[in-house]
């Protein structure tokens, strides 16, 4: 790995001499092809054409990941495009799932802009959120100029941010809060906007109607939970969360009012002792998550929102039209379960939101929300970061440092 780091810093890529080798402690492969060049002679961005990027050529595990040194730096093709030099990017559970093919049917339709175009998605670069510097922008871009420090999150149909450069758009980014490092900023956008979709869009909670509401956040110590607790506390909610005992102190500091240790306590029994909730956020999905809807208040517009619905899985397993029918049926069944007691059960998925990221940026600038970074990896060690996410039991976000 030290050799690769040195080559990234001191050498220009030359695809004429291309070799493949594997690091003994990682399952991903590294492609290298360099000619020696003094550091001060490295070409500026406008004359450089190649970059490092982790790519996949088929779905599977970490053995399908390859660090390519000959990937072309993406170019502006749309007047709304923005080319960003990525300084840091995080790894999310969605990356692990997409590595295995999750969502490929719908996402390929989005990538190809229709059913008729069947162009392959490979080579595919994963990674959703990023923090970096604007290099170039399309003629329609008004809010950002070269040199601006930005952070944001890419739509899942785009090539990802686990690369030195990526293409984004105005609706997917915001100016980076000045007091945050790129590593800290990169930890935020994906979990922030997933929470925004669940809490604001599906849950209909706002800074105006949240004060005094009782809220349950399941699995509070992960990236989703640590952000949700801060957002809901900033809006005035009273928050109960589940976690392991060693994460309790951290979550209380972030704003939780009460924690339940799922390792030492029976969560269902403990929740039954507490007053009912106005809102429950479920990152778990399936029947395991939905069983907690019993702890919602009855006939008071209380909502249970899952951010792990079977939406894309149904399309993958059944196809587009049958999958659509299955989704309608599954959502209908979930809704009926709650309707008998006047409860509302909804699904939510990540969606880019310029408005949401702007509101969240304001809360970060006012120090009401703080980044929670558990571990940082270098770009060359990305397979290890994937393994960490797969192991579960996170205490915040895992971030890849590029610069």
C-alpha positions in Angstrom: 0.0 0.0 0.0 2.8 2.5 0.8 4.1 2.1 -2.8 0.7 2.9 -4.2 0.3 6.0 -1.9 3.8 7.2 -3.1 2.8 6.7 -6.7 -0.4 8.6 -6.3 1.7 11.5 -4.9 4.8 11.5 -7.1 3.9 9.8 -10.4 1.8 10.4 -13.5 -0.3 7.5 -14.8 0.9 5.9 -18.0 -1.4 3.2 -19.3 1.3 1.7 -21.5 2.8 -0.2 -18.6 -0.2 -1.8 -16.9 0.1 -4.6 -14.3 -2.2 -6.2 -11.9 -1.4 -7.3 -8.3 -3.2 -7.9 -5.1 -2.4 -6.7 -1.6 -1.9 -9.6 0.7 -4.4 -8.3 3.3 -7.1 -7.3 0.9 -9.4 -9.0 -1.6 -9.6 -6.0 -3.9 -7.0 -5.8 -6.8 -4.8 -2.8 -7.7 -4.1 -1.8 -11.3 -0.9 0.3 -11.7 0.7 1.9 -14.7 3.1 4.8 -14.1 6.2 6.5 -15.3 8.4 8.4 -12.9 7.8 12.2 -12.7 9.0 14.8 -10.2 6.2 16.0 -8.0 6.5 19.6 -9.2 6.1 18.4 -12.8 2.7 16.7 -12.3 0.3 18.2 -14.8 -2.5 20.5 -13.5 -6.1 19.2 -13.5 -7.0 20.6 -16.9 -4.2 18.6 -18.6 -4.5 15.5 -16.6 -6.8 12.8 -18.1 -6.5 9.8 -15.7 -7.4 9.2 -12.1 -7.5 6.5 -9.4 -11.0 4.9 -9.0 -12.3 1.8 -7.4 -14.3 -0.1 -10.0 -16.3 -3.3 -10.4 -16.8 -5.3 -13.6 -19.4 -7.6 -12.2 -21.4 -7.9 -9.0 -20.1 -9.9 -6.0 -17.9 -9.4 -3.0 -14.7 -7.4 -2.4 -12.9 -9.7 -4.8 -14.8 -7.8 -7.6 -13.3 -4.4 -6.5 -10.3 -3.1 -8.5 -8.3 0.1 -7.9 -7.8 1.3 -11.4 -5.0 3.8 -12.1 -6.1 4.4 -15.7 -9.7 5.5 -15.3 -10.5 8.6 -17.3 -11.4 11.7 -15.3 -15.1 12.4 -16.1 -15.9 15.3 -18.3 -18.7 17.9 -18.4 -21.3 16.6 -20.8 -24.4 18.3 -19.4 -24.8 22.1 -18.9 -25.9 21.3 -15.3 -22.9 19.1 -14.5 -20.2 20.0 -11.9 -16.8 18.3 -11.9 -15.6 17.8 -8.3 -12.2 16.8 -7.1 -13.0 14.4 -4.2 -11.1 14.9 -1.0 -13.1 12.5 1.1 -16.0 10.1 0.6 -17.8 7.8 3.1 -18.8 4.2 2.9 -22.5 3.4 3.6 -24.4 0.1 3.9 -26.0 0.9 0.5 -22.5 0.5 -1.1 -22.2 -3.0 0.3 -25.7 -3.9 -1.0 -25.1 -2.3 -4.4 -21.7 -4.2 -4.7 -23.9 -7.4 -4.6 -26.3 -6.1 -7.3 -29.0 -4.5 -5.1 -31.3 -2.3 -7.1 -29.8 -3.1 -10.5 -33.0 -3.4 -12.4 -34.4 0.0 -11.6 -31.0 1.8 -11.4 -30.1 0.5 -14.9 -33.3 2.0 -16.3 -32.4 5.3 -14.6 -28.8 5.1 -15.9 -30.0 4.3 -19.5 -33.0 6.7 -19.3 -35.5 4.0 -20.4 -36.2 0.4 -20.9 -35.0 0.1 -24.5 -31.4 1.1 -23.9 -29.6 -2.0 -22.4 -26.1 -0.6 -22.1 -24.1 -2.3 -19.3 -23.5 -0.4 -16.1 -19.9 -1.7 -15.9 -17.3 -0.7 -15.0 -19.1 0.7 -12.0 -17.8 2.9 -9.2 -19.6 2.9 -5.9 -19.8 5.6 -3.2 -22.6 8.1 -2.7 -21.5 11.1 -0.6 -18.4 13.2 -1.0 -16.6 16.4 0.0 -14.2 18.2 -2.3 -13.4 21.1 -4.5 -15.2 22.3 -7.7 -12.9 21.9 -10.7 -15.2 22.9 -13.5 -18.9 23.5 -14.0 -21.4 23.5 -16.9 -22.7 26.7 -18.4 -26.1 26.5 -16.5 -24.4 26.3 -13.1 -24.9 29.5 -11.2 -24.1 28.7 -7.5 -20.7 27.2 -7.7 -17.4 28.1 -9.3 -14.0 26.5 -9.6 -12.2 26.5 -6.2 -15.4 26.3 -4.1 -15.4 23.7 -1.3 -18.5 21.6 -1.5 -20.1 18.5 -0.1 -23.0 16.5 -1.4 -24.4 13.1 -2.3 -24.8 11.5 -5.7 -28.0 9.9 -7.0 -27.6 6.1 -7.0 -27.8 6.0 -10.8 -24.6 8.0 -11.1 -21.0 6.7 -11.1 -19.9 7.0 -7.5 -17.5 9.0 -5.3 -14.9 6.3 -4.5 -12.7 7.9 -7.0 -10.5 11.0 -7.2 -13.1 12.9 -9.3 -16.8 12.7 -9.7 -19.6 14.5 -11.6 -22.4 16.0 -9.5 -25.0 18.8 -9.9 -26.3 21.8 -8.0 -29.3 19.9 -6.6 -27.0 17.3 -5.1 -24.6 19.6 -3.2 -24.1 22.6 -0.9 -21.1 24.7 0.1 -19.1 22.8 2.8 -19.4 24.3 6.3 -16.1 26.1 6.8 -15.5 24.7 10.2 -15.6 21.1 9.0 -12.8 19.2 7.4 -13.4 17.3 4.2 -13.4 14.0 6.2 -16.1 15.3 8.6 -18.2 16.8 5.8 -18.1 13.6 3.7 -19.7 11.7 6.6 -22.9 13.7 6.5 -24.9 14.0 3.2 -26.1 10.4 2.6 -27.4 9.8 6.1 -28.6 13.4 6.3 -30.8 13.1 3.3 -32.0 9.6 4.0 -33.2 10.9 7.4 -34.7 14.0 5.6 -36.7 11.6 3.4 -37.9 9.6 6.4 -38.4 12.3 9.0 -39.5 15.3 7.0 -40.9 14.0 3.7 -42.6 10.7 5.0 -42.9 11.5 8.7 -44.1 15.1 8.2 -42.0 16.3 11.1 -40.6 19.8 11.1 -38.9 22.2 13.5 -42.4 23.7 14.1 -44.3 20.5 15.0 -41.6 18.3 16.6 -41.2 20.0 20.0 -42.7 17.7 22.7 -43.2 14.7 20.4 -42.1 11.3 21.7 -39.8 9.6 19.2 -38.2 6.2 19.0 -35.1 5.8 16.9 -34.2 2.1 16.5 -30.5 1.1 16.1 -29.3 4.6 17.3 -25.5 4.1 17.1 -25.1 3.7 13.4 -24.8 6.5 10.8 -28.5 6.9 10.4 -29.3 6.8 14.1 -26.5 9.2 15.2 -27.7 11.8 12.7 -31.4 11.3 13.4 -31.0 11.8 17.1 -29.2 15.1 16.5 -31.7 16.4 14.0 -34.8 15.4 16.1 -33.2 16.9 19.2 -32.4 20.1 17.3 -36.2 20.2 16.5 -37.2 19.7 20.1 -38.1 16.0 20.2 -38.0 13.7 23.2 -35.9 10.7 22.0 -35.7 7.1 23.1 -33.2 4.9 21.2 -32.0 1.3 21.2 -28.2 0.5 21.2 -25.6 -1.7 22.9 -24.6 -0.5 26.3 -21.1 0.7 25.2 -22.8 3.2 22.8 -25.3 4.6 25.4 -23.1 7.5 26.7 -22.3 8.7 23.2 -26.0 8.7 22.2 -27.0 10.6 25.3 -24.4 13.2 24.5 -25.8 13.5 21.0 -29.3 14.2 22.4 -31.0 11.0 23.2 -33.1 11.2 26.4 -33.2 7.5 27.2 -31.4 4.4 25.8 -32.3 0.7 25.9 -29.5 -1.8 25.8 -30.6 -4.5 23.4 -27.8 -6.8 24.7 -28.8 -6.6 28.3 -32.5 -5.8 28.2 -35.5 -7.2 26.4 -36.3 -4.2 24.1 -40.0 -5.1 23.6 -40.5 -5.5 27.4 -38.8 -2.2 28.1 -40.7 -0.3 25.5 -44.0 -1.6 26.8 -43.2 0.1 30.1 -42.9 3.5 28.4 -45.5 6.0 27.1 -46.3 5.4 23.5 -44.6 7.3 20.6 -45.6 9.9 18.1 -43.0 8.8 15.6 -40.8 5.7 15.1 -37.8 5.6 12.8 -36.8 2.1 11.6 -33.5 1.4 9.8 -34.0 -2.4 10.2 -36.8 -3.1 7.8 -39.0 -6.2 7.5 -41.0 -7.9 10.2 -38.2 -7.3 12.7 -38.6 -3.6 12.4 -42.3 -3.4 11.9 -43.1 -5.2 15.1 -42.2 -1.9 16.9 -45.2 -0.2 15.3 -47.2 -1.5 18.2 -45.7 1.2 20.4 -47.1 4.0 18.4 -50.0 6.1 19.9 -53.4 5.1 18.5 -55.6 7.5 16.6 -53.2 10.4 17.0 -51.6 10.5 13.5 -48.6 8.7 14.8 -46.2 7.4 12.2 -43.8 4.5 11.7 -41.3 5.0 8.9 -39.0 2.3 7.6 -35.9 3.3 5.6 -35.2 -0.4 4.7 -38.3 -1.2 2.6 -38.4 -4.2 0.1 -38.9 -1.7 -2.7 -35.8 -2.3 -4.8 -35.5 -5.9 -3.7 -38.9 -6.7 -5.1 -37.9 -5.2 -8.5 -34.7 -7.3 -8.5 -36.5 -10.5 -7.5 -39.7 -10.2 -9.6 -38.9 -7.8 -12.5 -40.3 -4.4 -13.2 -44.1 -4.9 -13.5 -44.4 -7.9 -11.2 -42.2 -6.1 -8.7 -44.4 -3.0 -8.9 -47.4 -5.1 -8.1 -45.5 -6.8 -5.2 -44.5 -3.4 -3.8 -48.1 -2.1 -3.9 -49.3 -5.2 -2.2 -46.5 -5.1 0.5 -47.1 -1.4 1.2 -50.8 -2.0 1.3 -50.5 -4.8 3.8 -48.2 -2.6 6.0 -50.7 0.3 5.8 -53.6 -2.0 6.8 -51.8 -3.3 9.8 -51.6 0.3 11.2 -54.9 1.5 10.0 -56.9 -0.7 12.4 -55.5 1.3 15.3 -55.3 4.7 13.5 -51.5 4.4 13.0 -49.6 5.3 9.8 -46.9 3.0 8.4 -44.8 4.4 5.5 -41.6 3.6 3.6 -38.8 6.1 2.8 -35.7 5.8 0.7 -32.8 8.2 0.1 -33.5 11.0 -2.4 -31.3 14.0 -3.2 -32.8 17.2 -1.9 -31.3 20.6 -2.4 -33.7 22.1 0.2 -32.9 19.4 2.7 -29.2 19.7 2.4 -29.5 23.5 2.8 -31.5 23.2 6.0 -29.1 20.6 7.4 -26.1 22.8 6.5 -27.7 25.6 8.5 -28.0 23.3 11.5 -24.3 22.2 11.1 -23.2 25.8 10.9 -25.1 26.7 14.1 -23.4 23.7 15.8 -26.7 21.9 16.4 -25.5 18.9 14.4 -22.0 17.5 14.5 -20.3 14.8 12.3 -19.8 11.5 14.0 -16.8 9.7 12.3 -15.8 6.4 13.7 -12.9 5.4 11.4 -11.0 6.8 8.5 -9.3 4.8 5.7 -7.1 5.8 2.8 -8.4 5.3 -0.7 -6.1 2.3 -1.2 -7.7 0.6 1.8 -11.3 0.8 0.6 -11.9 -3.0 0.7 -11.1 -2.9 4.5 -13.6 -0.1 4.9 -16.2 -2.3 3.2 -15.4 -5.2 5.5 -15.8 -2.9 8.5 -19.3 -1.8 7.4 -20.2 -5.5 6.7 -19.2 -6.4 10.2 -22.0 -4.2 11.6 -22.2 -2.5 15.1 -21.0 0.9 13.8 -20.5 3.9 16.1 -21.0 6.6 13.5 -19.6 6.8 9.9 -16.7 5.3 8.1 -14.9 7.7 5.7 -12.4 7.3 2.9 -9.7 10.1 2.8 -8.4 10.9 -0.7 -6.2 14.0 -0.1 
